[in-house]
Amino acid sequence: MTLLNRHLTLQYKLNLFIYLGICILLLNFPVLYLGVTNVNQGIRHLELTEDLYNTILEMRRYEKNFLLYHDKESLESTKYYLNLAKEAFSKKLANFKKSAPKSEFTQLDKGLKEYSSLYILNKTEPQYSPKGTQRDIRAVGKQLVDAAESLLKVERHHIANEAKNALRWPLVFMGAMFLLFVTGARLIIRKVVRPLAKIEMATEKVALGDFSPISHADKDQSEVDHLVIAFNRMARELEAREEQIIHSRKVASLGTLVSGVAHELNNPINNIVLTVDSLVGKREISEQRRAVLLEDILAQALRASEIVKNLLEFSRAEISTYRELDLGTLLKETINIARNHMTLSKVQLHDEIADDLPTINGNHQGLQQVFLNLITNAVQAMPKGGDLTVRTSLEKENKIKVDVRDTGTGISEEDLPHIFDPFFTTKDVGKGTGLGLSVSYGIIKKHGGQITVKSKPGKGTTFTVVLPVYKGANN
């Protein structure tokens, strides 16, 4: 890219097109005026030529009457129109242009002089008598008509050319304006409209949780190009922040589950302590009883280890990798993590998860975060206990539907449209950030699915998640 091209910004190019258009438009006016003026001059010349031609025709009409009847009135009329023809020729000669045919003017001048010399006036005699013969008079008269007619044709042809020229240049300017407009429109579409349309679509994707950058290969670095680059940088930062938010939401969920986890860990630890106390006591224990107690210690230890393992799996950060998943197994794992929370909150779980669900293509930690968030919200919506139902079903078009339904307080109609908006929460200050459902919405959209909600105040809420079946599962 040359230094000149780098300085030709989009604004500079658009200004250049505008100024060129104004210059062409302003130049069109004097050219159009000049063309119309030339046409008007040609019309005036044509009118003079038509007057001369018509006068000669009238002169020849009276000439024929005089030559046939030899009456004085016809001769006087012939002389009258001859004088008119001379005057018309004089006016025409005064407006003579270099572009006009000089031969026709010479022929007309010579013919009018010869025609005048062919008539004499004898005042002593009662009649006028021609000096020349009738054949000479008719020959000269015919030459005058032919010369005037030829000049008339030339003038008409000249007006036609002037009219074409007067029309040609405005058309040329209009063509230049149209070409300039098309080029400018193409530049605006390529440099402004298309990138803005891409930004609009990308913004909609961002609202759905998709932070993929805009593909933009233009290297002119115009103002809109800088906007696209800034948008892509923002999308990458938002994607990184989303990962941080998801992780922070996991930590927040863990905080909610701490009390239940502590209770769950306390049970196997107490059992282990009591069993060990029995083993180290002074009482005699049979080998068979000792083996049973050791197996119980091992079972309780494995139980505690499984609880810790589930928590560590959930809390650790994971790269957003997608793989084939069993959604039923994932839901049951998520329920196990939140089971103690449900127990402490006196929530009765109704597990209606099908065992024969097809697999999906998804991110394990992301989906687990979504369903744990829905289950946690459902439990928190039932502070006095209630029923929580997790149901799965296979829908048409190879999609799996998961319903998470509670019998809690519900969501009001005015809050329902904003439930997935970032930072919107119906919880008390300090008890919610308003990011859980927003992040969950984005995660489900990234999986090509949908998440919807139905609720009635006082009757509970149902969140529905629809995910596509893994295409490779049918192979």
C-alpha positions as CSV (number, residue, x, y, z in Angstrom):
1,M,0.0,0.0,0.0
2,T,1.5,3.3,-1.1
3,L,1.7,6.4,1.1
4,L,-0.9,8.1,-1.1
5,N,-3.4,5.2,-0.6
6,R,-2.9,5.3,3.1
7,H,-3.9,8.9,3.2
8,L,-6.9,8.4,1.0
9,T,-9.3,7.8,3.9
10,L,-13.0,7.0,3.4
11,Q,-14.0,10.5,4.4
12,Y,-11.5,12.0,1.9
13,K,-12.8,9.7,-0.9
14,L,-16.5,10.6,-0.2
15,N,-15.6,14.3,-0.1
16,L,-13.8,13.9,-3.4
17,F,-16.8,12.3,-5.0
18,I,-19.1,15.1,-3.7
19,Y,-16.8,17.9,-5.0
20,L,-16.5,16.2,-8.4
21,G,-20.2,15.9,-8.6
22,I,-20.7,19.5,-7.7
23,C,-18.1,20.6,-10.3
24,I,-19.8,18.5,-13.0
25,L,-23.2,19.8,-12.1
26,L,-21.9,23.4,-12.2
27,L,-20.1,22.9,-15.5
28,N,-23.3,21.5,-17.0
29,F,-25.1,24.8,-16.6
30,P,-22.9,26.9,-18.9
31,V,-22.6,24.1,-21.4
32,L,-26.3,23.7,-21.5
33,Y,-26.8,27.5,-21.8
34,L,-24.3,27.7,-24.6
35,G,-26.1,24.8,-26.4
36,V,-29.5,26.4,-26.1
37,T,-28.1,29.8,-27.2
38,N,-26.6,28.2,-30.4
39,V,-30.0,26.5,-31.1
40,N,-31.8,29.8,-30.7
41,Q,-29.3,31.5,-33.1
42,G,-29.8,28.7,-35.6
43,I,-33.6,29.1,-35.3
44,R,-33.3,32.9,-36.0
45,H,-31.1,32.2,-39.1
46,L,-33.6,29.6,-40.2
47,E,-36.4,32.1,-39.9
48,L,-34.5,34.6,-42.0
49,T,-33.8,32.0,-44.6
50,E,-37.5,30.9,-44.7
51,D,-38.6,34.5,-45.1
52,L,-36.1,34.8,-48.0
53,Y,-37.3,31.5,-49.6
54,N,-41.0,32.4,-49.2
55,T,-40.5,35.9,-50.7
56,I,-38.7,34.4,-53.7
57,L,-41.5,32.0,-54.2
58,E,-44.1,34.8,-54.1
59,M,-42.0,36.8,-56.5
60,R,-41.9,33.9,-59.0
61,R,-45.7,33.4,-58.7
62,Y,-46.3,37.0,-59.8
63,E,-43.5,36.6,-62.4
64,K,-45.5,33.8,-64.0
65,N,-48.7,35.9,-64.1
66,F,-46.8,38.8,-65.7
67,L,-45.1,36.7,-68.3
68,L,-48.5,35.1,-69.2
69,Y,-50.8,38.1,-69.1
70,H,-48.3,41.1,-69.2
71,D,-50.4,43.0,-66.7
72,K,-49.0,46.0,-64.8
73,E,-50.1,44.8,-61.3
74,S,-48.2,41.5,-61.6
75,L,-45.1,43.3,-62.6
76,E,-45.5,45.8,-59.7
77,S,-46.0,42.8,-57.3
78,T,-42.9,41.1,-58.8
79,K,-40.9,44.2,-58.2
80,Y,-42.3,44.6,-54.7
81,Y,-41.4,41.0,-53.7
82,L,-38.0,41.4,-55.4
83,N,-37.3,44.4,-53.1
84,L,-38.4,42.3,-50.1
85,A,-36.1,39.5,-51.2
86,K,-33.2,41.9,-51.4
87,E,-34.0,43.2,-47.9
88,A,-34.3,39.7,-46.5
89,F,-31.0,38.8,-48.2
90,S,-29.3,41.9,-46.7
91,K,-30.5,40.8,-43.2
92,K,-29.3,37.3,-43.8
93,L,-26.0,38.6,-45.1
94,A,-25.7,40.7,-41.9
95,N,-26.1,37.5,-39.8
96,F,-23.8,35.5,-42.0
97,K,-21.6,33.1,-40.0
98,K,-18.4,31.4,-41.0
99,S,-20.0,28.1,-40.6
100,A,-22.7,28.9,-43.2
101,P,-22.2,27.9,-46.9
102,K,-20.6,30.9,-48.7
103,S,-21.4,29.5,-52.2
104,E,-25.2,29.8,-51.6
105,F,-24.8,33.4,-50.5
106,T,-22.7,34.2,-53.6
107,Q,-25.3,32.5,-55.8
108,L,-28.2,34.3,-54.3
109,D,-26.4,37.7,-54.5
110,K,-25.6,37.2,-58.2
111,G,-29.1,35.8,-59.0
112,L,-30.9,38.8,-57.4
113,K,-28.7,41.3,-59.3
114,E,-29.3,39.4,-62.6
115,Y,-33.0,39.2,-61.9
116,S,-33.2,42.9,-61.3
117,S,-31.3,43.7,-64.5
118,L,-33.7,41.6,-66.6
119,Y,-36.6,44.2,-66.0
120,I,-36.6,47.8,-67.3
121,L,-39.3,50.6,-66.8
122,N,-40.3,52.8,-69.7
123,K,-42.2,55.7,-68.2
124,T,-43.3,57.1,-71.6
125,E,-45.1,54.0,-72.5
126,P,-48.2,52.8,-70.7
127,Q,-46.8,49.2,-70.1
128,Y,-43.7,47.8,-68.5
129,S,-41.7,45.6,-70.8
130,P,-39.0,43.1,-69.8
131,K,-35.5,43.7,-71.1
132,G,-34.6,40.0,-71.1
133,T,-36.5,37.1,-72.7
134,Q,-38.9,35.0,-70.7
135,R,-36.5,32.1,-70.9
136,D,-33.7,34.1,-69.1
137,I,-36.1,35.4,-66.5
138,R,-37.4,31.9,-65.7
139,A,-33.8,30.5,-65.6
140,V,-32.6,33.1,-63.2
141,G,-35.7,32.8,-61.1
142,K,-35.3,29.0,-60.8
143,Q,-31.6,29.6,-59.8
144,L,-32.8,31.9,-57.0
145,V,-35.3,29.3,-55.7
146,D,-32.7,26.5,-55.8
147,A,-30.1,28.6,-54.0
148,A,-32.7,29.6,-51.3
149,E,-33.9,26.1,-50.9
150,S,-30.3,24.8,-50.6
151,L,-29.5,27.4,-48.0
152,L,-32.7,26.4,-46.2
153,K,-31.7,22.8,-46.1
154,V,-28.2,23.7,-44.8
155,E,-29.7,25.9,-42.0
156,R,-32.1,23.1,-41.0
157,H,-29.2,20.6,-40.9
158,H,-27.2,23.1,-38.9
159,I,-30.0,23.4,-36.3
160,A,-30.3,19.7,-36.1
161,N,-26.5,19.5,-35.3
162,E,-26.8,22.3,-32.7
163,A,-29.7,20.5,-31.1
164,K,-27.7,17.3,-30.9
165,N,-24.8,19.1,-29.4
166,A,-27.0,20.9,-26.9
167,L,-28.4,17.5,-25.9
168,R,-25.2,15.5,-26.2
169,W,-23.2,17.4,-23.5
170,P,-25.9,17.3,-20.8
171,L,-26.2,13.6,-21.5
172,V,-22.5,13.2,-21.1
173,F,-22.5,15.1,-17.9
174,M,-25.5,13.1,-16.7
175,G,-23.6,9.9,-17.5
176,A,-20.6,11.2,-15.6
177,M,-22.8,12.0,-12.7
178,F,-24.4,8.6,-12.8
179,L,-21.0,6.9,-13.0
180,L,-19.8,9.0,-10.1
181,F,-23.0,8.2,-8.1
182,V,-22.6,4.4,-8.8
183,T,-19.0,4.5,-7.9
184,G,-19.7,6.4,-4.7
185,A,-22.6,4.1,-3.8
186,R,-20.5,1.1,-4.4
187,L,-17.8,2.6,-2.2
188,I,-20.3,3.3,0.6
189,I,-21.9,-0.1,0.3
190,R,-18.5,-1.9,0.4
191,K,-16.9,0.4,3.0
192,V,-19.9,1.3,5.2
193,V,-23.1,-0.6,4.6
194,R,-21.7,-4.1,4.5
195,P,-19.4,-3.7,7.5
196,L,-22.2,-2.1,9.5
197,A,-24.5,-5.0,8.5
198,K,-21.8,-7.4,9.7
199,I,-21.5,-5.4,12.9
200,E,-25.3,-5.5,13.4
201,M,-25.4,-9.3,12.9
202,A,-22.4,-9.7,15.2
203,T,-24.1,-7.5,17.8
204,E,-27.1,-9.8,17.7
205,K,-24.8,-12.8,18.2
206,V,-23.1,-11.1,21.1
207,A,-26.6,-10.6,22.7
208,L,-27.0,-14.4,22.3
209,G,-23.6,-15.2,23.8
210,D,-21.7,-15.8,20.6
211,F,-18.5,-13.7,20.6
212,S,-17.1,-14.9,17.3
213,P,-15.2,-12.0,15.5
214,I,-16.3,-10.4,12.3
215,S,-14.5,-11.7,9.2
216,H,-13.2,-8.5,7.5
217,A,-10.3,-8.7,5.0
218,D,-10.3,-5.1,3.9
219,K,-6.9,-3.5,4.5
220,D,-7.6,0.1,3.5
221,Q,-7.9,0.9,7.2
222,S,-10.9,3.3,6.8
223,E,-12.9,4.7,9.7
224,V,-15.4,1.8,9.4
225,D,-12.5,-0.7,9.2
226,H,-11.2,0.7,12.5
227,L,-14.7,0.2,13.9
228,V,-14.7,-3.4,12.8
229,I,-11.3,-4.0,14.4
230,A,-12.4,-2.3,17.6
231,F,-15.6,-4.5,17.6
232,N,-13.5,-7.7,17.2
233,R,-11.2,-6.6,20.0
234,M,-14.3,-6.0,22.2
235,A,-15.8,-9.4,21.2
236,R,-12.5,-11.2,22.2
237,E,-12.4,-9.3,25.5
238,L,-16.1,-10.1,26.2
239,E,-15.5,-13.8,25.5
240,A,-12.6,-13.8,27.9
241,R,-14.7,-12.0,30.5
242,E,-17.5,-14.5,29.9
243,E,-15.2,-17.3,30.9
244,Q,-14.3,-15.4,34.0
245,I,-18.0,-14.8,34.8
246,I,-18.8,-18.5,34.3
247,H,-16.0,-19.4,36.7
248,S,-17.1,-16.8,39.2
249,R,-20.6,-18.1,39.0
250,K,-19.3,-21.6,39.7
251,V,-17.6,-20.3,42.8
252,A,-20.8,-18.5,43.8
253,S,-22.7,-21.7,43.3
254,L,-20.2,-23.6,45.4
255,G,-20.7,-21.1,48.2
256,T,-24.4,-21.8,48.0
257,L,-23.7,-25.5,48.3
258,V,-21.2,-25.3,51.1
259,S,-23.6,-26.0,53.9
260,G,-25.0,-29.1,52.2
261,V,-21.6,-30.3,51.3
262,A,-20.4,-29.9,54.9
263,H,-23.3,-31.9,56.1
264,E,-22.7,-34.6,53.4
265,L,-19.0,-34.9,54.3
266,N,-19.8,-34.9,58.1
267,N,-21.8,-38.0,57.9
268,P,-19.1,-40.4,56.4
269,I,-16.4,-38.8,58.6
270,N,-18.5,-39.4,61.7
271,N,-19.2,-43.0,60.6
272,I,-15.5,-43.5,60.0
273,V,-14.6,-42.1,63.4
274,L,-17.1,-44.4,65.2
275,T,-16.0,-47.4,63.3
276,V,-12.3,-46.8,64.0
277,D,-13.2,-46.2,67.6
278,S,-14.8,-49.7,67.7
279,L,-11.7,-51.2,66.1
280,V,-9.2,-49.7,68.5
281,G,-11.4,-50.4,71.6
282,K,-10.6,-53.0,74.2
283,R,-13.5,-55.2,73.2
284,E,-12.8,-58.5,71.4
285,I,-14.0,-58.3,67.8
286,S,-14.2,-61.4,65.6
287,E,-12.4,-61.4,62.3
288,Q,-15.6,-61.5,60.4
289,R,-16.9,-58.4,62.3
290,R,-13.5,-56.7,61.8
291,A,-13.7,-57.2,58.1
292,V,-17.3,-55.8,58.0
293,L,-16.1,-52.7,59.9
294,L,-13.1,-52.2,57.6
295,E,-15.4,-52.4,54.5
296,D,-17.7,-49.8,56.1
297,I,-14.7,-47.5,56.6
298,L,-13.7,-48.0,53.0
299,A,-17.2,-47.3,51.7
300,Q,-17.5,-44.1,53.8
301,A,-14.1,-42.9,52.6
302,L,-15.0,-43.6,49.0
303,R,-18.3,-41.7,49.6
304,A,-16.4,-38.7,50.9
305,S,-13.9,-38.9,48.1
306,E,-16.6,-38.9,45.5
307,I,-18.2,-35.8,47.0
308,V,-14.9,-34.0,47.0
309,K,-14.2,-35.2,43.4
310,N,-17.5,-33.9,42.2
311,L,-16.9,-30.5,43.7
312,L,-13.3,-30.3,42.3
313,E,-14.6,-31.3,38.8
314,F,-17.2,-28.6,39.0
315,S,-15.0,-25.8,40.3
316,R,-12.1,-26.1,38.0
317,A,-11.8,-23.9,34.9
318,E,-12.0,-25.7,31.6
319,I,-11.3,-24.7,28.0
320,S,-14.5,-24.6,26.0
321,T,-14.1,-27.9,24.2
322,Y,-17.1,-29.7,22.7
323,R,-17.4,-33.5,22.7
324,E,-20.1,-36.1,22.6
325,L,-22.0,-36.2,25.9
326,D,-24.7,-38.2,27.5
327,L,-27.1,-35.6,28.7
328,G,-28.9,-37.9,31.1
329,T,-25.6,-38.7,32.9
330,L,-24.7,-35.1,33.0
331,L,-28.0,-34.1,34.6
332,K,-27.7,-36.8,37.2
333,E,-24.2,-35.7,38.1
334,T,-25.5,-32.1,38.5
335,I,-28.3,-33.3,40.7
336,N,-25.9,-35.2,42.9
337,I,-23.9,-32.0,43.4
338,A,-27.0,-30.1,44.5
339,R,-28.7,-33.0,46.3
340,N,-27.6,-31.9,49.8
341,H,-28.7,-28.3,49.1
342,M,-32.2,-29.7,48.2
343,T,-32.2,-31.9,51.3
344,L,-31.4,-29.0,53.7
345,S,-34.0,-26.8,51.9
346,K,-36.7,-29.5,52.3
347,V,-37.1,-29.8,48.5
348,Q,-38.5,-33.1,47.2
349,L,-36.8,-34.1,43.9
350,H,-38.7,-35.8,41.2
351,D,-36.2,-37.4,38.8
352,E,-37.9,-38.1,35.4
353,I,-34.7,-38.3,33.4
354,A,-34.9,-40.9,30.6
355,D,-32.2,-43.6,30.3
356,D,-32.2,-43.9,26.6
357,L,-31.5,-40.4,25.5
358,P,-29.3,-39.9,22.4
359,T,-26.0,-38.1,22.9
360,I,-25.4,-34.4,22.2
361,N,-22.3,-32.4,21.2
362,G,-21.4,-30.0,24.0
363,N,-19.1,-28.6,26.7
364,H,-19.5,-30.6,29.9
365,Q,-18.7,-27.9,32.3
366,G,-20.7,-25.2,30.5
367,L,-23.9,-27.3,30.4
368,Q,-23.4,-28.5,34.0
369,Q,-23.1,-24.8,35.0
370,V,-26.4,-24.1,33.3
371,F,-28.4,-26.9,34.9
372,L,-26.8,-26.4,38.3
373,N,-27.8,-22.7,38.1
374,L,-31.4,-23.6,37.1
375,I,-31.6,-26.1,40.0
376,T,-30.1,-23.7,42.5
377,N,-32.5,-20.9,41.4
378,A,-35.4,-23.4,41.7
379,V,-34.4,-24.4,45.3
380,Q,-34.0,-20.8,46.3
381,A,-37.4,-20.0,44.9
382,M,-38.9,-22.5,47.5
383,P,-37.7,-21.2,50.9
384,K,-40.3,-23.3,52.7
385,G,-39.7,-26.4,50.6
386,G,-41.6,-27.8,47.7
387,D,-41.3,-30.1,44.7
388,L,-38.6,-29.9,42.0
389,T,-39.1,-31.9,38.8
390,V,-36.3,-32.6,36.2
391,R,-37.9,-34.1,33.2
392,T,-36.4,-35.0,29.8
393,S,-38.1,-35.9,26.5
394,L,-37.1,-36.4,22.9
395,E,-38.7,-33.9,20.6
396,K,-39.2,-33.7,16.9
397,E,-36.4,-32.7,14.6
398,N,-33.9,-34.7,16.7
399,K,-33.9,-32.4,19.8
400,I,-33.8,-33.1,23.5
401,K,-36.0,-31.1,25.8
402,V,-35.2,-30.7,29.5
403,D,-37.8,-29.2,31.9
404,V,-36.7,-27.9,35.3
405,R,-40.0,-27.1,37.1
406,D,-40.5,-25.9,40.7
407,T,-43.4,-25.0,42.9
408,G,-41.9,-21.8,44.2
409,T,-42.9,-18.2,44.3
410,G,-42.8,-17.7,40.6
411,I,-41.9,-14.6,38.5
412,S,-44.1,-11.6,37.9
413,E,-45.3,-10.8,34.4
414,E,-43.4,-7.5,34.3
415,D,-40.1,-9.2,35.2
416,L,-40.5,-12.2,32.9
417,P,-39.3,-10.5,29.7
418,H,-36.1,-9.3,31.4
419,I,-35.2,-12.6,33.1
420,F,-32.3,-13.3,30.8
421,D,-31.0,-9.7,30.7
422,P,-27.5,-9.2,32.2
423,F,-27.5,-7.9,35.8
424,F,-31.2,-8.3,36.1
425,T,-32.2,-10.1,39.3
426,T,-35.3,-10.4,41.5
427,K,-33.3,-11.4,44.5
428,D,-32.5,-9.1,47.4
429,V,-29.4,-6.9,47.3
430,G,-26.2,-9.0,48.0
431,K,-27.9,-12.3,47.2
432,G,-27.6,-12.3,43.4
433,T,-25.6,-10.7,40.6
434,G,-28.1,-11.1,37.8
435,L,-25.6,-12.9,35.6
436,G,-26.5,-16.5,36.1
437,L,-29.4,-16.8,33.7
438,S,-27.7,-14.4,31.2
439,V,-24.6,-16.5,31.1
440,S,-26.7,-19.7,30.9
441,Y,-28.6,-18.2,27.9
442,G,-25.4,-17.5,26.1
443,I,-24.0,-21.0,26.8
444,I,-27.2,-22.7,25.5
445,K,-27.1,-20.5,22.3
446,K,-23.5,-21.5,21.7
447,H,-24.7,-25.1,21.7
448,G,-27.3,-24.3,19.1
449,G,-30.1,-24.7,21.6
450,Q,-32.9,-22.6,23.2
451,I,-33.8,-21.7,26.7
452,T,-37.3,-20.4,27.6
453,V,-39.2,-19.8,30.8
454,K,-42.9,-20.0,31.9
455,S,-44.0,-18.8,35.2
456,K,-47.0,-17.8,37.3
457,P,-46.7,-15.9,40.6
458,G,-47.4,-18.2,43.5
459,K,-47.6,-21.4,41.2
460,G,-44.0,-22.0,40.3
461,T,-41.7,-21.7,37.3
462,T,-40.6,-23.9,34.5
463,F,-37.3,-23.5,32.6
464,T,-37.1,-25.4,29.3
465,V,-33.8,-26.1,27.6
466,V,-33.8,-27.6,24.1
467,L,-30.6,-29.0,22.7
468,P,-29.9,-30.6,19.3
469,V,-29.0,-34.3,19.1
470,Y,-25.4,-35.0,18.1
471,K,-25.5,-35.6,14.4
472,G,-22.8,-38.3,14.5
473,A,-25.0,-40.2,16.9
474,N,-27.2,-41.5,14.0
475,N,-24.2,-42.8,12.0
